[in-house]
Amino acid sequence: MALVAAVVAVAIIIAGFAAVALNQGSNGGTSQKDLPAVVAAVTNVSPGVSSAVGTGNLPQPLVATPPTAVLKGPTQKPELLYIGAGYCPYCAAERWSIIVALSRFGTFSDLKLAQSSSTDVYPNTPTFTFYGSSYHSDYLDFVPVEETGQEQQTRLQTPTAAEQQLFRTYDAAPYTNSPGGIPFVDLANQFITVSSGYSPQVLSGHSFTDIATALADPKAATTQAIVGNANYLTAALCHLTGNQPAAACTVAPIPDLVQHLPTAK
């Protein structure tokens, strides 16, 4: 009986380790068990919540570039280029808003949960990774470049020569006060935003589920930040797509934000 009990105990321990391994992702041990519910929430923020949040009292994060041709992506649609890194907490914050905004124009596949570096400012900020994901839209091309994983030495992607040139041109004065900063987001060479539109501190102390669940509450501080920033991005994207689709571009506060997009100085 003692031998049987020992065998059973070992089997339970092995099963426990297997369960833990099953729920471990490749992002510094981030559990993926809540992924479906979290992705469903962030990709389906209701128009009512978006309208109630408005700008979330955030300042305009976008800067207009001088008049230039619209940057086209792989399928010759206006391109949103994102350059970021897994360790970066500001990238972590910005990804939530990018996903909310782009989900109004298309569909993501294979997103994974992730965290920023445990040793950087705002450690372990909950987020996603675009590495290994895909995006389909009838209106836009999304080109994400995740240079590293959660650890800075884990190299994932390298920007192309053309992407590096855009980075050098627009991730510099007078477009930003933090030259060379990430995340770098280029909206078809018409608008630029560098760093995150809100502080990653807003997400500190919250789990993935906390943040995702709160996206149904326009009064939640995390929702105000994520969706307010996403609304600014949405307005710029609507400008690029000729206000298509209507479901994304005609719901308040987007039409007003489109009318007040920044212009080149």
C-alpha positions in Angstrom: 0.0 0.0 0.0 2.9 2.4 0.8 4.4 1.7 -2.6 1.1 2.3 -4.3 0.7 5.6 -2.4 4.2 6.7 -3.4 3.5 5.9 -7.1 0.2 7.9 -6.9 2.0 10.8 -5.3 4.6 10.9 -8.0 2.0 10.7 -10.7 0.2 13.6 -9.1 3.4 15.7 -9.0 4.2 14.8 -12.6 0.7 15.8 -13.7 1.0 19.1 -11.8 4.3 19.9 -13.6 2.6 19.0 -16.9 -0.3 21.3 -16.2 2.1 24.1 -15.4 4.1 23.5 -18.5 1.0 23.5 -20.6 0.0 26.9 -19.3 3.5 28.4 -19.7 4.1 30.5 -22.8 7.5 31.5 -24.3 7.2 34.9 -22.8 9.1 34.7 -19.5 6.7 32.1 -18.1 3.6 34.1 -18.8 0.5 31.8 -18.5 -1.6 31.6 -21.6 -4.6 30.0 -20.0 -6.6 33.3 -20.0 -5.6 34.1 -23.6 -8.9 33.5 -25.3 -11.0 35.6 -22.9 -8.4 38.4 -22.8 -8.1 38.5 -26.6 -11.9 38.5 -27.0 -12.2 41.5 -24.7 -9.4 43.6 -26.2 -10.5 43.0 -29.8 -14.2 43.6 -29.2 -14.4 46.9 -27.2 -18.0 48.1 -27.5 -18.8 51.3 -29.4 -20.6 52.5 -26.3 -17.5 52.2 -24.2 -15.5 53.9 -26.8 -17.9 56.8 -27.0 -18.1 57.1 -23.2 -14.3 57.1 -22.9 -13.7 59.7 -25.6 -10.0 60.7 -25.3 -9.8 59.5 -21.7 -8.4 63.0 -20.9 -5.2 62.0 -22.6 -3.2 64.5 -24.6 -2.9 64.1 -28.4 -0.2 61.5 -28.9 0.1 62.0 -32.7 2.4 64.3 -34.6 1.8 65.1 -38.3 4.6 64.7 -40.8 5.3 67.1 -43.6 3.3 66.3 -46.8 4.5 63.1 -48.2 3.2 60.1 -50.1 1.1 57.6 -48.1 3.3 54.6 -47.1 1.8 51.5 -48.5 2.2 48.0 -47.0 2.6 44.5 -48.5 -0.9 44.5 -50.0 -0.7 48.2 -51.1 -3.0 49.5 -48.4 -2.0 52.3 -46.0 0.6 50.8 -43.6 0.8 51.1 -39.8 4.4 50.3 -39.0 5.2 49.3 -35.3 8.8 48.9 -34.0 9.1 47.8 -30.4 10.6 45.2 -28.1 9.4 42.7 -25.6 11.3 44.1 -22.6 9.9 47.6 -23.1 7.1 48.7 -20.7 6.0 51.5 -23.0 5.7 49.1 -25.9 3.7 46.9 -23.5 1.2 49.7 -22.8 0.9 50.8 -26.4 0.1 47.3 -27.7 -3.2 47.2 -25.9 -4.3 50.4 -27.7 -3.0 49.3 -31.1 -4.9 46.0 -30.8 -8.1 47.9 -29.8 -7.7 50.3 -32.7 -6.7 47.8 -35.4 -9.5 45.4 -34.4 -11.9 48.0 -35.6 -10.5 47.6 -39.1 -9.6 43.9 -39.3 -8.8 40.7 -37.4 -5.8 39.5 -35.5 -4.7 35.9 -35.3 -2.2 34.1 -33.0 -1.7 36.9 -30.5 0.0 35.7 -27.3 0.1 37.2 -23.8 3.5 38.6 -22.7 5.1 40.8 -20.0 7.7 43.5 -20.2 11.1 43.0 -18.5 11.2 42.2 -14.8 14.2 44.5 -14.4 13.0 47.6 -16.2 10.8 50.4 -15.0 7.2 49.2 -14.5 8.4 45.6 -14.3 6.3 42.8 -15.8 3.8 45.1 -17.4 1.0 42.8 -18.8 0.8 43.0 -22.6 0.8 40.9 -25.8 3.5 40.1 -28.4 3.0 40.7 -32.1 5.8 38.2 -32.8 4.3 35.2 -34.6 0.9 36.9 -35.0 -0.9 38.0 -38.2 -3.4 40.6 -39.1 -5.9 40.8 -42.0 -7.8 43.9 -43.0 -9.6 45.1 -46.1 -8.4 48.6 -45.3 -5.0 48.6 -43.8 -1.6 46.7 -43.7 -0.1 46.2 -40.2 3.7 45.6 -40.1 4.9 44.8 -36.6 8.6 44.4 -35.8 9.3 43.0 -32.3 13.1 43.4 -32.0 13.5 41.3 -28.8 11.6 39.2 -26.4 11.1 39.9 -22.7 14.9 39.7 -22.2 16.7 42.4 -24.2 19.4 39.9 -25.4 16.7 37.6 -27.0 16.7 38.9 -30.6 13.5 38.2 -32.6 13.3 40.5 -35.6 15.4 43.1 -37.3 13.8 46.1 -39.2 14.5 46.1 -42.9 16.7 48.8 -44.4 13.6 50.8 -45.4 12.1 50.5 -41.9 15.3 51.6 -40.3 15.3 54.6 -42.6 11.8 55.6 -41.5 12.9 55.1 -37.9 15.9 57.4 -38.3 13.9 60.0 -40.2 10.8 60.2 -37.9 12.0 58.9 -34.5 13.9 62.1 -34.2 13.4 65.9 -33.6 11.1 67.7 -34.3 8.7 64.7 -34.3 9.6 63.5 -30.8 11.4 64.7 -27.6 12.7 61.2 -27.1 14.8 60.5 -30.3 15.4 56.8 -30.9 12.7 55.8 -28.4 10.3 52.9 -28.7 7.6 52.0 -29.4 7.8 53.8 -32.7 4.5 53.9 -34.6 4.4 55.3 -38.2 0.9 55.7 -39.5 1.5 55.6 -43.3 4.1 58.4 -43.0 1.2 60.8 -42.2 1.4 60.7 -38.5 4.0 59.5 -36.0 3.8 58.6 -32.3 6.8 57.6 -30.2 6.6 56.0 -26.7 3.1 55.1 -25.3 0.1 57.4 -25.3 -0.3 56.8 -21.6 1.9 55.7 -18.7 2.5 52.0 -18.2 2.0 52.7 -14.5 -1.7 52.6 -15.2 -1.5 48.9 -15.8 0.8 48.1 -12.8 -0.7 45.8 -10.2 -3.4 44.5 -12.6 -3.6 41.1 -14.1 -4.5 40.3 -17.7 -8.0 39.4 -16.6 -8.4 42.5 -14.5 -7.6 44.7 -17.5 -9.6 42.7 -20.0 -12.7 42.6 -17.7 -12.5 46.3 -17.1 -12.7 47.1 -20.8 -16.4 46.9 -20.4 -16.3 49.7 -17.9 -15.6 53.1 -19.4 -14.9 54.6 -15.9 -12.0 52.2 -15.2 -8.6 53.9 -15.2 -7.1 51.2 -17.4 -10.0 51.5 -19.9 -9.7 55.3 -20.0 -6.1 55.0 -20.9 -6.2 52.1 -23.3 -9.3 53.1 -25.2 -8.7 56.8 -25.1 -5.3 56.3 -26.8 -6.9 53.8 -29.2 -9.5 56.4 -30.2 -6.7 58.8 -31.2 -5.1 56.0 -33.3 -8.5 55.1 -34.8 -9.1 58.7 -35.9 -5.8 58.8 -37.8 -6.5 55.4 -39.4 -10.0 56.6 -40.4 -8.3 59.6 -42.1 -6.1 57.2 -44.0 -8.9 54.9 -45.1 -11.3 57.6 -46.2 -13.5 56.9 -43.1 -13.9 53.2 -43.8 -15.4 51.1 -42.4 -18.3 53.2 -41.3 -18.7 51.0 -38.2 -15.3 52.2 -36.9 -15.3 55.8 -38.3 -18.8 57.2 -37.7 -19.1 56.4 -34.0 -18.4 59.1 -31.4 -15.8 60.4 -30.7 -14.0 59.4 -33.9 -15.6 62.0 -36.3 -14.6 64.8 -34.0 -11.1 63.5 -33.5 -10.7 63.2 -37.2 -11.6 66.9 -37.6 -9.0 67.8 -35.0 -6.1 65.7 -36.2 -2.7 67.5 -36.0 -1.3 69.1 -39.1 2.3 69.6 -40.1 4.0 72.7 -38.6 
